[in-house]
Amino acid sequence: MPRRLAFAVHLDHPDTGDHLILLPGDVPPRELAELITHPGAWQPADDEDDPDPVPVPKPDDPGTGAPEPDSPPADTDADTPPAKPAARTRKARPDTE
């Protein structure tokens, strides 16, 4: 299955020397695809026989650190009242008369 680009890639054509810009979602020809060596430039493979699939984290995956949209914020200390803001004071300006 041909691989699709995940990001725009700038490269020079090996035969003509023309500057090419390949856009996300493009499926480049094999000779150009071999020049793109950065693994992050490619979208993850859809089929199961990809030898090195890139895992895509799900929003509700506990490993991502992102809370679920419908969950309330974690309340760790329900008995403690909320903290009051500190009083703000101004320092006297030394250049006043």
Contacts in CASP RR format, 6 or more apart in sequence:
PFRMAT RR
TARGET T0000
AUTHOR 0000-0000-0000
METHOD contacts of the structure
MODEL  1
MPRRLAFAVHLDHPDTGDHLILLPGDVPPRELAELITHPGAWQPADDEDD
PDPVPVPKPDDPGTGAPEPDSPPADTDADTPPAKPAARTRKARPDTE
1 45 0 8 1.000
1 46 0 8 1.000
1 47 0 8 1.000
2 27 0 8 1.000
3 27 0 8 1.000
3 33 0 8 1.000
3 42 0 8 1.000
3 43 0 8 1.000
3 45 0 8 1.000
4 24 0 8 1.000
4 25 0 8 1.000
4 26 0 8 1.000
4 27 0 8 1.000
4 42 0 8 1.000
4 43 0 8 1.000
5 22 0 8 1.000
5 23 0 8 1.000
5 24 0 8 1.000
5 25 0 8 1.000
5 26 0 8 1.000
5 27 0 8 1.000
5 28 0 8 1.000
5 36 0 8 1.000
5 41 0 8 1.000
5 42 0 8 1.000
5 43 0 8 1.000
6 24 0 8 1.000
6 25 0 8 1.000
6 40 0 8 1.000
6 41 0 8 1.000
6 42 0 8 1.000
6 43 0 8 1.000
7 24 0 8 1.000
7 40 0 8 1.000
7 41 0 8 1.000
8 21 0 8 1.000
8 22 0 8 1.000
8 23 0 8 1.000
8 24 0 8 1.000
9 21 0 8 1.000
9 22 0 8 1.000
9 28 0 8 1.000
9 36 0 8 1.000
9 41 0 8 1.000
10 19 0 8 1.000
10 20 0 8 1.000
10 21 0 8 1.000
10 22 0 8 1.000
11 19 0 8 1.000
11 20 0 8 1.000
11 22 0 8 1.000
11 32 0 8 1.000
11 35 0 8 1.000
11 36 0 8 1.000
12 18 0 8 1.000
12 19 0 8 1.000
12 20 0 8 1.000
13 19 0 8 1.000
13 20 0 8 1.000
13 32 0 8 1.000
14 31 0 8 1.000
14 35 0 8 1.000
20 32 0 8 1.000
22 28 0 8 1.000
22 32 0 8 1.000
22 36 0 8 1.000
25 43 0 8 1.000
28 36 0 8 1.000
36 42 0 8 1.000
39 54 0 8 1.000
40 54 0 8 1.000
44 50 0 8 1.000
44 53 0 8 1.000
44 54 0 8 1.000
44 56 0 8 1.000
45 53 0 8 1.000
57 63 0 8 1.000
57 64 0 8 1.000
58 64 0 8 1.000
59 66 0 8 1.000
59 68 0 8 1.000
59 69 0 8 1.000
60 68 0 8 1.000
67 73 0 8 1.000
END
